[in-house]
Amino acid sequence: MITISHVNKWYGPTFQALKDCTTHVGKGEVVVVCGPSGSGKSTLIKCVNALEPIQGGEIIINGTKVNDPKTDLPKLRSHVGMVFQHFELFPHLKIIDNLCLAQEKVLGRKRSEAMERARVLLERVGLKSQAQKFPGQLSGGQQQRVAIARALAMDPIAMLFDEPTSALDPEMINEVLDVMVQLAHEGMTMMVVTHEMGFARKVADRVIFMDQGEIVEDANKDDFFGKPRSDRAQQFLSKILSH
């Protein structure tokens, strides 16, 4: 579903954010990307749907070359859901309208069809009763669940999550992770940047560990948690699992 081959990313002439990164995400696979702050994990996931351009290598999603100048990026992004750290909801629109807008504008759905899809998805994330509220009237956890529902409204072939719980209060994290776990169990292809190792243990098929712009480890979940090969991954795990 997602192929990342020898990807290099620079910011300016001196700072290389990604160094020869190669990995893949199969259809229905859940891949967690972790690593210390500044390791390049958020940059990598933003490159997948071309929110950040790359300066070398290739990214292919379901047969479409992301970095080909001829690629219709808005169309590609409509097939790949993205959930950010800070929700990115439209504050002036009611929750139901946040879910309907792109369905109508990008997918060309009728208002009634978009509303029906929105209601189904709000029920799925446990927020049907909040449809007429504005984002500012909801908690952070609720807003993030709305953001997930909004991404799902586009019927994506894959979902990208960029630290979806890092801006939330601790007691709200599980309500978002529960929705993500449910998605994983339903077979959604997912690439998730997160520090939530409990989530990784529960649903990841593979774990990618990054440090200083490089993919240091790319292993199945049991191997990564049981016997990480690199010292850097061992140190990271011992720190994060001791909390």
VEXKETI-632327 format. One record per residue (C-alpha): residue in three letters; x, y, z negated. Coordinates in pm, 1 decimal, decimal comma. Each point is the difference from the previous one (the first is absolute). Layout:
<nodes>
type: ala; c1: X; c2: Y; c3: Z
...
</nodes>
This chain:
<nodes>
type: met; c1: 0,0; c2: 0,0; c3: 0,0
type: ile; c1: 280,2; c2: 243,5; c3: -92,6
type: thr; c1: 357,2; c2: -39,7; c3: 125,5
type: ile; c1: 277,5; c2: 231,2; c3: -119,5
type: ser; c1: 327,8; c2: -45,2; c3: 190,7
type: his; c1: 330,7; c2: 171,4; c3: -83,4
type: val; c1: -170,8; c2: 323,7; c3: -104,7
type: asn; c1: 213,1; c2: 303,0; c3: -81,7
type: lys; c1: -135,7; c2: 326,8; c3: -135,8
type: trp; c1: 192,0; c2: 320,5; c3: -60,4
type: tyr; c1: -92,4; c2: 325,8; c3: -171,0
type: gly; c1: 226,3; c2: 256,4; c3: 159,8
type: pro; c1: 351,9; c2: -90,4; c3: 112,2
type: thr; c1: 129,4; c2: -133,3; c3: -330,8
type: phe; c1: -267,2; c2: -193,7; c3: -193,5
type: gln; c1: -91,2; c2: -346,2; c3: 124,7
type: ala; c1: -326,6; c2: -104,5; c3: -170,6
type: leu; c1: -33,5; c2: -341,2; c3: 170,2
type: lys; c1: 293,6; c2: -216,2; c3: 105,2
type: asp; c1: -54,8; c2: -279,2; c3: 252,9
type: cys; c1: -325,1; c2: -122,3; c3: -158,6
type: thr; c1: -146,8; c2: -319,9; c3: 144,9
type: thr; c1: -304,7; c2: -189,2; c3: -128,6
type: his; c1: -350,4; c2: -106,8; c3: 100,8
type: val; c1: -351,3; c2: -40,5; c3: -138,1
type: gly; c1: -205,4; c2: -288,3; c3: 136,3
type: lys; c1: -376,3; c2: 6,8; c3: 53,4
type: gly; c1: -174,7; c2: -40,7; c3: -336,4
type: glu; c1: 327,2; c2: 35,3; c3: -189,7
type: val; c1: 47,4; c2: 223,6; c3: -305,7
type: val; c1: 351,0; c2: 144,9; c3: -21,0
type: val; c1: 103,0; c2: 212,1; c3: -298,8
type: val; c1: 283,7; c2: 250,5; c3: 46,4
type: cys; c1: 177,2; c2: 96,9; c3: -323,0
type: gly; c1: 321,4; c2: 160,3; c3: -113,4
type: pro; c1: 131,5; c2: 295,0; c3: -201,3
type: ser; c1: -108,2; c2: 358,4; c3: 73,0
type: gly; c1: 163,2; c2: 135,8; c3: 313,4
type: ser; c1: 64,3; c2: -345,1; c3: 144,7
type: gly; c1: -190,4; c2: 74,8; c3: 322,2
type: lys; c1: -310,9; c2: -209,8; c3: -61,3
type: ser; c1: -254,7; c2: 281,0; c3: 51,2
type: thr; c1: 194,8; c2: 122,3; c3: 303,4
type: leu; c1: -12,2; c2: -349,9; c3: 148,8
type: ile; c1: -376,1; c2: -32,5; c3: -37,9
type: lys; c1: -57,8; c2: 349,2; c3: 145,2
type: cys; c1: 209,0; c2: -96,1; c3: 303,4
type: val; c1: -225,5; c2: -300,0; c3: 62,7
type: asn; c1: -285,6; c2: 221,0; c3: 122,7
type: ala; c1: 229,7; c2: 280,7; c3: 120,6
type: leu; c1: -71,7; c2: 250,5; c3: -275,6
type: glu; c1: 379,5; c2: 21,7; c3: 3,8
type: pro; c1: 194,2; c2: -36,5; c3: 327,1
type: ile; c1: 291,0; c2: -243,6; c3: 23,7
type: gln; c1: 332,4; c2: 61,8; c3: 170,0
type: gly; c1: 88,3; c2: -359,6; c3: 81,6
type: gly; c1: -150,2; c2: -345,6; c3: 25,8
type: glu; c1: -359,3; c2: -96,1; c3: 67,5
type: ile; c1: -330,7; c2: -47,4; c3: -181,3
type: ile; c1: -280,2; c2: -201,0; c3: 162,4
type: ile; c1: -353,5; c2: -32,5; c3: -138,0
type: asn; c1: -216,2; c2: -269,3; c3: 156,0
type: gly; c1: 187,2; c2: 30,4; c3: 329,9
type: thr; c1: 11,2; c2: 382,9; c3: 9,3
type: lys; c1: 338,5; c2: 171,3; c3: -20,3
type: val; c1: -36,9; c2: 273,7; c3: -262,0
type: asn; c1: 298,9; c2: 204,4; c3: 117,1
type: asp; c1: -84,2; c2: -14,1; c3: 372,1
type: pro; c1: -79,8; c2: 358,9; c3: 118,0
type: lys; c1: -292,4; c2: -141,6; c3: 202,6
type: thr; c1: -169,3; c2: -148,3; c3: -307,8
type: asp; c1: -325,4; c2: 165,9; c3: -103,7
type: leu; c1: 86,2; c2: 54,0; c3: -367,3
type: pro; c1: -344,6; c2: 120,3; c3: -119,0
type: lys; c1: -152,3; c2: -313,7; c3: 151,7
type: leu; c1: 268,2; c2: -218,8; c3: -158,4
type: arg; c1: -48,3; c2: 165,4; c3: -340,5
type: ser; c1: -374,9; c2: -58,5; c3: 24,1
type: his; c1: 79,8; c2: -375,1; c3: -3,6
type: val; c1: 249,7; c2: 17,2; c3: -287,0
type: gly; c1: -143,6; c2: 119,4; c3: -332,0
type: met; c1: 224,4; c2: 211,6; c3: -220,9
type: val; c1: -54,0; c2: 69,5; c3: -368,9
type: phe; c1: 222,6; c2: 265,2; c3: -157,5
type: gln; c1: 117,3; c2: 79,8; c3: -350,4
type: his; c1: -218,3; c2: 312,0; c3: -24,5
type: phe; c1: -329,3; c2: -120,9; c3: 153,2
type: glu; c1: -8,0; c2: 265,3; c3: 279,1
type: leu; c1: -379,8; c2: 27,4; c3: -11,7
type: phe; c1: -173,7; c2: 307,0; c3: 144,2
type: pro; c1: -93,6; c2: 195,0; c3: -316,0
type: his; c1: -281,4; c2: 196,7; c3: 168,2
type: leu; c1: -180,6; c2: -311,0; c3: 125,2
type: lys; c1: -219,8; c2: -233,4; c3: -202,5
type: ile; c1: 128,5; c2: -354,9; c3: -46,6
type: ile; c1: -240,3; c2: -142,6; c3: 258,8
type: asp; c1: 112,0; c2: 263,0; c3: 253,6
type: asn; c1: 367,2; c2: -75,4; c3: -69,2
type: leu; c1: -75,5; c2: -354,9; c3: 113,6
type: cys; c1: -211,5; c2: 98,8; c3: 301,7
type: leu; c1: 211,0; c2: 274,2; c3: 158,3
type: ala; c1: 268,8; c2: -207,9; c3: 174,5
type: gln; c1: -248,6; c2: -273,7; c3: 89,5
type: glu; c1: -202,0; c2: 258,0; c3: 194,5
type: lys; c1: 286,6; c2: 207,6; c3: 142,2
type: val; c1: 251,0; c2: -275,8; c3: 80,3
type: leu; c1: -207,8; c2: -315,8; c3: 46,7
type: gly; c1: -301,0; c2: 179,7; c3: 148,5
type: arg; c1: -250,3; c2: -162,9; c3: -234,8
type: lys; c1: -347,6; c2: 142,3; c3: -39,3
type: arg; c1: -66,3; c2: 175,8; c3: -331,6
type: ser; c1: -240,2; c2: -272,9; c3: -115,0
type: glu; c1: 250,7; c2: -275,6; c3: 81,2
type: ala; c1: 284,1; c2: 185,1; c3: -175,6
type: met; c1: -220,2; c2: 58,5; c3: -306,8
type: glu; c1: -92,1; c2: -367,2; c3: -20,0
type: arg; c1: 364,7; c2: -109,0; c3: 22,2
type: ala; c1: 94,9; c2: 261,1; c3: -262,1
type: arg; c1: -267,7; c2: -121,2; c3: -242,2
type: val; c1: 109,5; c2: -362,7; c3: 36,4
type: leu; c1: 362,3; c2: 93,0; c3: -70,7
type: leu; c1: -82,3; c2: 225,6; c3: -295,2
type: glu; c1: -192,9; c2: -288,2; c3: -151,7
type: arg; c1: 296,6; c2: -226,8; c3: 64,4
type: val; c1: 234,4; c2: 227,9; c3: -197,9
type: gly; c1: -261,7; c2: 50,2; c3: -273,2
type: leu; c1: -86,2; c2: 362,0; c3: 78,3
type: lys; c1: -337,8; c2: -10,6; c3: 172,7
type: ser; c1: -147,9; c2: 230,3; c3: -264,9
type: gln; c1: 264,6; c2: 269,0; c3: 67,9
type: ala; c1: -83,0; c2: 53,3; c3: 370,3
type: gln; c1: -141,1; c2: 351,7; c3: -40,7
type: lys; c1: 275,8; c2: 132,2; c3: -226,3
type: phe; c1: 307,2; c2: 194,9; c3: 106,8
type: pro; c1: 351,4; c2: -145,3; c3: -49,5
type: gly; c1: 75,1; c2: 247,7; c3: -281,4
type: gln; c1: -285,7; c2: -148,4; c3: -204,6
type: leu; c1: 160,6; c2: -346,4; c3: 0,2
type: ser; c1: 288,5; c2: -142,5; c3: -202,4
type: gly; c1: 332,0; c2: -71,5; c3: 169,2
type: gly; c1: -71,7; c2: -372,5; c3: 9,3
type: gln; c1: -339,9; c2: 61,3; c3: 159,0
type: gln; c1: 150,9; c2: 234,9; c3: 257,6
type: gln; c1: 259,1; c2: -259,0; c3: 96,2
type: arg; c1: -271,6; c2: -264,0; c3: 39,9
type: val; c1: -185,5; c2: 244,5; c3: 227,4
type: ala; c1: 322,5; c2: 44,4; c3: 200,1
type: ile; c1: 23,3; c2: -378,3; c3: 44,4
type: ala; c1: -366,5; c2: -17,5; c3: 106,7
type: arg; c1: 58,9; c2: 284,4; c3: 246,7
type: ala; c1: 293,1; c2: -187,1; c3: 156,6
type: leu; c1: -207,3; c2: -320,3; c3: 21,1
type: ala; c1: -283,8; c2: 187,8; c3: 172,3
type: met; c1: 219,5; c2: 11,4; c3: 311,9
type: asp; c1: 8,6; c2: -384,1; c3: 15,9
type: pro; c1: 380,8; c2: -9,1; c3: -11,8
type: ile; c1: 208,8; c2: -295,8; c3: 115,7
type: ala; c1: 249,4; c2: 75,2; c3: -279,9
type: met; c1: 22,8; c2: 217,4; c3: -311,7
type: leu; c1: 300,3; c2: 198,2; c3: -121,8
type: phe; c1: 16,3; c2: 112,4; c3: -362,7
type: asp; c1: 257,0; c2: 257,9; c3: -112,2
type: glu; c1: 25,5; c2: -21,2; c3: -380,8
type: pro; c1: -380,1; c2: 6,5; c3: -35,7
type: thr; c1: 1,2; c2: -11,5; c3: -380,7
type: ser; c1: 299,6; c2: 217,9; c3: -90,8
type: ala; c1: -206,2; c2: 318,5; c3: -45,0
type: leu; c1: -258,9; c2: -169,4; c3: -221,5
type: asp; c1: -40,7; c2: -19,0; c3: -375,6
type: pro; c1: 87,8; c2: -347,8; c3: -127,8
type: glu; c1: -359,6; c2: -94,6; c3: -79,5
type: met; c1: -107,0; c2: 74,6; c3: 358,6
type: ile; c1: 266,6; c2: -207,1; c3: 172,8
type: asn; c1: -176,9; c2: -333,9; c3: -31,6
type: glu; c1: -322,8; c2: 120,3; c3: 158,0
type: val; c1: 197,2; c2: 84,5; c3: 316,1
type: leu; c1: 213,5; c2: -314,3; c3: -10,0
type: asp; c1: -314,0; c2: -214,1; c3: -37,3
type: val; c1: -131,0; c2: 135,9; c3: 331,4
type: met; c1: 336,5; c2: -70,1; c3: 162,8
type: val; c1: 10,1; c2: -354,2; c3: -139,1
type: gln; c1: -347,5; c2: -60,5; c3: 140,3
type: leu; c1: 114,4; c2: 127,8; c3: 341,6
type: ala; c1: 302,0; c2: -229,5; c3: -6,9
type: his; c1: -217,2; c2: -301,3; c3: -83,3
type: glu; c1: -223,2; c2: 86,2; c3: 295,3
type: gly; c1: 297,8; c2: -29,7; c3: 234,7
type: met; c1: 79,2; c2: 365,5; c3: 72,0
type: thr; c1: 350,6; c2: 55,4; c3: 137,4
type: met; c1: 164,7; c2: 229,1; c3: -255,5
type: met; c1: 330,4; c2: 177,9; c3: -51,2
type: val; c1: 13,8; c2: 148,1; c3: -348,6
type: val; c1: 263,7; c2: 230,5; c3: -149,8
type: thr; c1: -41,9; c2: -34,5; c3: -376,3
type: his; c1: 167,6; c2: -41,8; c3: -338,7
type: glu; c1: -289,2; c2: -219,4; c3: -117,8
type: met; c1: 181,2; c2: -330,4; c3: -32,1
type: gly; c1: -307,4; c2: -168,6; c3: -148,5
type: phe; c1: -182,5; c2: 72,3; c3: 325,7
type: ala; c1: 297,1; c2: -130,5; c3: 199,5
type: arg; c1: 4,1; c2: -320,6; c3: -204,4
type: lys; c1: -372,3; c2: -49,1; c3: 42,5
type: val; c1: -49,8; c2: 57,7; c3: 372,4
type: ala; c1: 322,9; c2: 62,5; c3: 191,6
type: asp; c1: 116,8; c2: -258,2; c3: 249,7
type: arg; c1: 337,7; c2: 167,5; c3: 27,6
type: val; c1: 192,2; c2: 271,4; c3: -182,5
type: ile; c1: 237,7; c2: 240,7; c3: 172,0
type: phe; c1: 251,5; c2: 167,8; c3: -230,0
type: met; c1: 161,2; c2: 321,4; c3: 124,9
type: asp; c1: 291,7; c2: 202,5; c3: -129,9
type: gln; c1: 175,3; c2: 301,2; c3: 155,4
type: gly; c1: -195,6; c2: -30,0; c3: 324,2
type: glu; c1: 75,7; c2: -367,7; c3: 55,5
type: ile; c1: -210,1; c2: -313,3; c3: -27,9
type: val; c1: 208,5; c2: -188,4; c3: -255,0
type: glu; c1: -235,9; c2: -296,1; c3: -44,1
type: asp; c1: -293,4; c2: -137,2; c3: 197,6
type: ala; c1: -119,0; c2: -310,6; c3: -178,0
type: asn; c1: -313,0; c2: -189,2; c3: -85,5
type: lys; c1: -153,0; c2: 106,9; c3: -328,2
type: asp; c1: 109,2; c2: -299,7; c3: -208,1
type: asp; c1: 360,9; c2: 25,6; c3: 114,0
type: phe; c1: 12,6; c2: 373,9; c3: -62,1
type: phe; c1: -134,6; c2: -21,1; c3: -354,0
type: gly; c1: 164,6; c2: -333,1; c3: -80,2
type: lys; c1: 347,4; c2: 45,6; c3: 140,1
type: pro; c1: 72,1; c2: 332,9; c3: 172,3
type: arg; c1: 319,0; c2: -33,5; c3: 203,2
type: ser; c1: 147,8; c2: 347,8; c3: -44,9
type: asp; c1: 127,6; c2: 164,8; c3: -316,7
type: arg; c1: -194,5; c2: 313,9; c3: 89,4
type: ala; c1: -330,1; c2: -186,9; c3: 11,5
type: gln; c1: 79,7; c2: -177,7; c3: -328,8
type: gln; c1: 70,5; c2: 334,0; c3: -170,8
type: phe; c1: -317,5; c2: 155,1; c3: 142,9
type: leu; c1: -215,4; c2: -290,8; c3: -115,3
type: ser; c1: 150,7; c2: -14,1; c3: -347,3
type: lys; c1: -72,2; c2: 372,1; c3: -45,7
type: ile; c1: -350,3; c2: -1,9; c3: 140,5
type: leu; c1: -114,6; c2: -325,6; c3: -163,2
type: ser; c1: 128,2; c2: 101,3; c3: -344,6
type: his; c1: -250,4; c2: 290,5; c3: -15,9
</nodes>
